[in-house]
Amino acid sequence: MASRPSLKPKPKGKGGKRGSSAAEDEQSTAAVAVQLAKEWSTWTMKTAKVVAHWGFIPLIIVVGMTKGDEPKPSLFQLLSPV
């Protein structure tokens, strides 16, 4: 199962930020935002792939049941192997 991306930025390096400037803070914030966007998009695409894989045939069955002519089979008749 795919792991969910964390929204908390991971600490990098040792010690605190003693001499960091505002430009470095903005760059690190932008880098964290880009990394989070990449993780989120990867997780979203993996989830969409699973949904499409397992949902396609049931979608076709439901569309066929709603748009088809009579007689309409019950859900039990569709799922039973007989």
CORRA-V865149 format. One record per run of one state. SS is the DSSP state (~ for helix, > for strand, _ for the rest). FROM is the first residue (numbers start at 1). TO is the last residue. Records with the same first field share a line. If there is no record, write none. Layout:
SS = FROM-TO  FROM-TO
//
This chain:
_ = 1-21  68-74  80-82
~ = 22-67  75-79
//
